[in-house]
Amino acid sequence: MKILLVDDEFELVSTLAERLSLRGIDADWATSGESALAKLQDTTYDLAVLDIKMPKISGLKLRKKIQKIQPEMRYIFMTGHGSAEDFYSASSEEGPDSYLVKPVNIDDLIAKITAILAP
């Protein structure tokens, strides 16, 4: 399983990637939508964990761009703003996704990744 983490907070995204790697999950990270899209040109990912609020390209807009490159990609969104209800109402037209509130608990993240990618 190959995961892409995208968040404009360097410390958060790099730490999450490191902690996932320590648990045997292959994780790359990017700090912007643009750098995430560049990574997608060379690597196929099973799942992306996207921050909802980022400069230039929001997580929801980034998902639309990723779907054109890798349509089978699955998603988990994370945010420190708003509520689960706000997220689900904003993203409902795109289909179901998972949602985590920051600070992200690594065990909760791993549980969601495992549930989404389970055969």
C-alpha positions, 0 to 999 in steps of 0.5 A, spaced: 500 500 500 502 506 498 499 513 501 500 520 499 499 525 505 498 532 503 498 538 508 501 545 508 503 544 515 510 541 514 511 538 521 505 535 521 505 532 514 512 529 515 511 527 522 505 523 519 509 520 514 514 518 518 510 515 523 506 511 518 513 508 515 515 506 522 508 502 522 510 499 515 505 503 511 509 506 505 508 514 505 510 520 501 508 527 503 507 534 499 506 541 502 502 543 497 497 541 491 502 543 486 507 538 489 502 533 490 500 533 483 508 533 481 509 526 485 502 523 481 506 524 475 511 518 477 508 514 482 501 511 483 498 511 490 492 507 493 490 513 497 491 520 499 490 524 505 488 531 504 488 537 508 481 541 506 484 548 507 490 549 503 493 555 499 492 555 492 489 548 491 484 546 497 483 538 498 477 538 495 479 541 489 486 537 489 481 531 489 478 533 482 485 534 479 487 527 482 481 523 479 483 525 472 490 522 473 489 516 478 481 515 478 482 509 482 485 513 488 481 513 495 481 519 500 481 521 507 480 528 508 483 532 515 482 539 517 482 543 524 476 547 521 469 546 521 465 540 523 464 533 520 457 535 518 460 541 514 465 537 510 460 532 508 455 537 506 461 540 502 463 534 499 457 530 498 456 531 491 463 527 490 461 521 493 463 518 500 470 520 503 473 519 510 474 525 515 479 526 521 479 532 525 486 535 527 490 533 531 490 527 527 491 521 532 495 516 528 492 510 530 485 513 528 488 514 521 491 507 520 484 504 522 481 508 517 487 507 511 486 499 513 478 500 513 478 503 506 484 499 503 481 492 505 480 487 500 
